[in-house]
Amino acid sequence: MSDLDAQVADGAPHLSVLLGEVIEALASGPGDTIVDGTFGAGGYTRAILATGASVIAFDRDPSVQRFAGPIKASFSATDGRFRLIQDRFSQITAYLDDASVDGVTLDLGVSSMQLDEAERGFSFMRDGPLDMRMGADGPTAADLVNTLDQTELARILYVYGEEHASRRIASFIVKRRAEQPFSRTLDLAAVIERALGGRKGAKVHPATRSFQGLRIAVNAELEELEAGLLAAERVLKPGGRLAVVTFHSLEDRIVKNFLTERAGKAPGGSRHAPPVEKGAPASFQLTSSKAIAPGEAELAVNPRARSSKLRAAVRTTAPVWSVA
């Protein structure tokens, strides 16, 4: 039975994308310690534990504790091979020593279970509070749309949502909030739809890009990714493996630039991260020059995987690159 078939048979609340490919990229086994930086429903963690490795998992979302319970009962009580830390994956270095783990994997973006839970406020298809926080603290999406000035709101929609009609949408939002503040997801989605002149037979909902932009801003996802990649570079042993699954071009560009830069293949760099030294010995070796995409069998079972990409690399013996 394949990893994907096992997930479907198990009735998993969230199908881990590119699971088999991630496990192959990590090449974990007995005696290894792997960091699952985005635990979620535990799909990657269970598959890694099945290889005989130990897992130290991270997740900022307190609701994932319900998925950790059965895993703890199976692996922690008997051989101590599983540990879940409720924190952001960018904080890995606060818990782990440099060069102490054999692998790090990250599954970025919002999970299926978060999208499917209306009360989390991630979906423009289900009515719920306009929240969008992956954790339990910080400003909500409602705080942003009700308080940011029109220019900043348009910038978030354009930069993070890649929404070319961001100024028009921001104008509609600001005008409507003057009459009544936003508090529900479907209310905001309806205003965005009006700003764009309705659906007009479009396959993609008009609010898709705007909701993505707000979610990324609420959770500081790109900054978190940059910091998480730097943390992974520190905690990986020489020969340790990094596997990162992305779901949109902004994430993938950051991961690609980070790895190609540190593999000495391209200048890389990102506006979201501080500058790093140039010309340093390569701290990563790419395992493939191209990103890995899901196959037809996976897409048939899990259409949400269609935009996913996996990039992987192996840590070299070179020191961590210094950040200015």
C-alpha positions in Angstrom: 0.0 0.0 0.0 1.4 3.4 -0.9 1.6 6.3 1.5 -1.3 8.0 -0.2 -3.4 4.9 -0.1 -2.7 4.5 3.6 -3.8 8.0 4.3 -7.1 7.6 2.4 -7.8 4.2 4.1 -7.0 5.8 7.5 -9.6 8.6 6.8 -7.0 11.2 7.5 -8.5 14.7 8.1 -5.7 16.2 6.0 -3.9 14.3 3.2 -0.2 15.1 3.4 0.9 16.3 0.0 3.8 14.6 -1.7 4.2 12.3 1.3 6.1 9.6 -0.4 8.4 12.0 -2.1 9.1 13.8 1.2 9.9 10.6 3.0 12.3 9.6 0.1 14.0 13.0 0.3 14.5 12.7 4.0 15.9 9.2 3.7 15.3 8.7 7.5 15.9 5.5 9.4 16.4 4.1 12.9 18.6 6.4 15.1 17.8 9.5 13.0 16.1 12.6 14.5 13.8 14.5 12.1 12.1 17.8 12.7 8.6 18.1 11.4 8.2 21.8 11.5 4.5 21.9 10.5 2.9 19.0 12.4 -0.7 19.7 11.4 -2.7 16.4 11.6 0.6 14.4 11.9 0.7 12.8 8.4 4.5 13.4 7.8 5.3 12.6 11.5 3.5 9.2 11.3 5.3 8.3 8.1 8.7 9.4 9.5 8.2 7.4 12.7 7.3 4.4 10.5 10.9 4.5 9.2 12.2 4.0 12.7 13.4 7.6 13.2 12.5 9.9 16.0 10.4 13.1 15.4 10.5 16.5 17.1 7.4 18.2 15.8 6.5 21.9 15.9 3.1 23.7 15.3 1.8 27.0 16.4 -1.8 25.9 16.2 -3.0 24.6 19.6 -5.8 22.6 18.0 -3.3 20.0 16.6 -2.9 18.6 20.1 -5.9 16.3 19.3 -3.9 14.6 16.6 -0.8 14.3 18.7 -2.5 12.3 21.4 -2.7 9.0 19.6 0.9 9.4 18.3 2.2 10.1 21.8 0.4 7.1 23.1 2.0 4.9 20.5 5.5 6.2 20.4 6.3 8.5 23.4 5.3 6.3 26.2 7.1 3.3 24.9 10.4 4.6 23.3 10.3 8.4 23.5 10.5 8.8 19.7 7.9 11.6 19.5 7.7 15.1 20.9 5.4 18.0 19.9 6.4 21.6 20.7 3.7 24.2 20.4 5.6 27.0 18.7 6.5 28.3 15.3 9.0 26.4 13.2 11.2 29.5 13.0 11.9 29.0 16.7 13.6 25.6 16.2 16.9 27.0 17.4 15.4 27.9 20.7 14.9 24.2 21.5 17.6 22.4 19.5 21.4 22.7 19.3 23.3 23.5 16.2 24.0 20.4 13.9 21.8 18.2 16.1 19.2 16.7 13.7 19.3 14.5 10.6 16.4 16.1 8.7 13.9 19.0 8.6 10.6 19.0 6.7 8.2 21.9 6.2 4.7 21.7 4.7 3.8 25.4 4.2 0.5 27.3 3.9 -2.9 26.5 5.3 -4.0 22.9 5.9 -7.1 21.3 4.5 -8.5 20.9 8.1 -8.0 24.6 8.7 -9.8 25.5 5.5 -12.6 23.1 6.3 -13.3 24.5 9.8 -15.4 27.5 9.2 -14.7 28.9 12.7 -11.1 29.4 11.8 -12.1 32.0 9.1 -9.7 30.9 6.3 -12.4 30.0 3.8 -14.3 32.3 1.5 -16.7 29.4 0.8 -17.9 28.9 4.4 -19.3 31.5 6.8 -17.2 32.1 9.9 -15.5 34.8 12.0 -12.9 36.7 9.9 -10.0 35.3 11.9 -7.3 33.5 9.8 -4.8 33.1 12.6 -2.9 29.8 12.6 -2.0 30.4 16.2 -3.9 31.8 19.1 -2.4 35.3 19.3 -1.9 38.5 17.2 -4.3 40.5 15.0 -7.0 38.8 13.0 -7.9 39.4 9.4 -10.9 41.5 10.6 -8.4 43.7 12.5 -6.5 44.3 9.2 -9.4 45.0 6.9 -11.1 47.2 9.5 -8.1 49.3 10.5 -5.4 49.5 7.8 -5.4 52.5 5.5 -6.4 51.9 1.9 -2.8 52.1 0.6 -1.4 49.5 3.0 -4.4 47.2 2.5 -3.9 47.4 -1.3 -0.2 46.6 -0.9 -1.0 43.5 1.1 -3.5 42.2 -1.5 -1.0 42.9 -4.3 2.2 41.7 -2.8 1.0 38.7 -0.8 -2.1 37.8 -2.8 -0.7 38.7 -6.2 -4.1 40.5 -6.8 -3.7 42.9 -9.7 -7.0 44.6 -8.8 -5.8 45.3 -5.3 -6.5 49.1 -5.3 -10.1 48.6 -6.5 -10.7 45.9 -3.9 -9.2 48.0 -1.1 -11.3 51.0 -2.1 -14.5 48.9 -1.9 -13.5 47.5 1.5 -12.7 50.9 3.0 -16.0 52.3 1.7 -18.0 49.5 3.1 -16.3 49.3 6.5 -17.2 53.0 7.0 -20.8 51.9 7.1 -20.3 48.6 9.0 -17.0 46.9 10.0 -16.3 43.4 8.7 -16.6 40.4 11.0 -17.6 37.5 8.8 -15.8 35.7 5.9 -18.7 35.5 3.5 -19.4 39.2 4.0 -15.9 40.1 2.9 -15.9 37.6 0.1 -19.1 39.2 -1.3 -17.7 42.7 -1.2 -14.6 41.5 -3.1 -16.8 39.7 -5.6 -18.7 43.0 -6.2 -15.5 44.9 -6.6 -14.4 42.6 -9.4 -17.8 42.6 -11.1 -19.0 39.2 -10.1 -17.8 35.7 -11.0 -18.6 35.9 -14.8 -18.1 32.2 -15.2 -14.6 32.3 -13.6 -13.3 28.9 -12.4 -11.4 30.6 -9.5 -13.5 32.5 -6.9 -12.8 36.3 -7.1 -11.8 36.4 -3.4 -9.1 33.7 -3.7 -6.1 36.0 -4.1 -7.3 38.5 -1.5 -7.9 35.8 1.1 -4.5 34.4 0.4 -2.9 37.9 0.9 -4.7 38.5 4.1 -3.8 35.1 5.5 -0.2 35.5 4.7 -0.1 39.0 6.3 -2.0 37.8 9.4 0.5 35.0 10.0 3.6 36.7 8.7 4.1 33.6 6.7 6.9 34.7 4.4 9.0 36.1 7.2 8.3 32.9 9.1 9.6 30.9 6.2 12.7 32.9 5.8 13.5 32.5 9.5 12.6 28.8 9.4 15.0 28.2 6.6 17.8 29.9 8.5 17.0 27.8 11.5 17.0 24.6 9.5 20.5 25.5 8.2 21.7 25.8 11.8 20.2 22.6 13.3 21.0 20.2 10.4 24.0 17.9 10.8 26.4 17.6 7.8 24.6 15.1 5.6 21.2 16.1 7.1 18.3 16.6 4.7 15.9 19.5 4.2 12.5 18.9 2.4 10.1 21.8 1.9 6.6 21.7 0.3 5.2 24.9 -1.0 1.8 25.8 -2.5 2.2 29.1 -4.3 4.9 31.1 -6.2 5.8 33.4 -3.3 6.8 30.5 -1.0 8.5 28.5 -3.8 10.5 31.5 -4.9 11.9 32.1 -1.4 12.8 28.4 -1.0 14.3 28.2 -4.4 16.4 31.3 -3.9 17.6 30.2 -0.5 18.7 26.8 -1.6 20.3 27.8 -4.9 22.1 30.6 -3.2 23.5 28.4 -0.5 24.4 25.7 -3.1 26.5 28.3 -5.0 24.2 28.1 -8.0 22.7 31.6 -8.1 22.8 34.9 -6.2 19.4 34.3 -4.6 18.4 36.7 -1.9 15.0 37.9 -0.7 13.5 41.2 0.3 12.0 39.5 3.3 15.3 38.4 4.8 18.4 40.3 6.0 21.4 40.2 3.6 23.9 37.3 4.0 27.6 37.0 3.1 28.4 36.2 -0.5 31.0 33.7 -1.7 30.8 31.5 1.4 31.3 27.8 0.9 28.1 26.0 -0.1 26.1 25.0 2.9 23.6 22.9 0.9 23.8 20.6 -2.1 20.7 20.4 -4.2 19.2 16.9 -4.7 17.4 18.0 -7.9 17.7 21.1 -10.1 13.9 21.2 -10.4 11.0 21.1 -8.0 9.0 17.9 -7.7 5.3 18.1 -8.5 2.6 15.6 -7.5 1.7 12.8 -9.9 -1.7 12.1 -11.5 -2.6 9.5 -8.9 -2.2 11.9 -6.1 -4.1 14.7 -7.9 -7.0 12.3 -8.6 -7.4 11.7 -4.8 -6.4 15.2 -3.6 -7.0 18.0 -6.0 -5.7 20.5 -3.5 -2.2 19.2 -4.1 -2.2 20.6 -7.7 -0.1 23.7 -6.9 2.3 22.0 -4.5 6.0 21.6 -5.2 8.8 19.9 -3.2 12.4 21.2 -3.1 15.0 19.3 -1.2 18.7 19.6 -0.4 21.5 18.0 1.7 23.5 19.9 4.3 27.2 20.1 3.6 30.1 20.3 6.1 30.4 24.1 5.5 29.6 26.5 8.3 26.3 28.3 8.6 26.2 31.5 6.4 26.4 34.6 8.5 23.6 37.2 8.4 24.5 40.9 8.4 
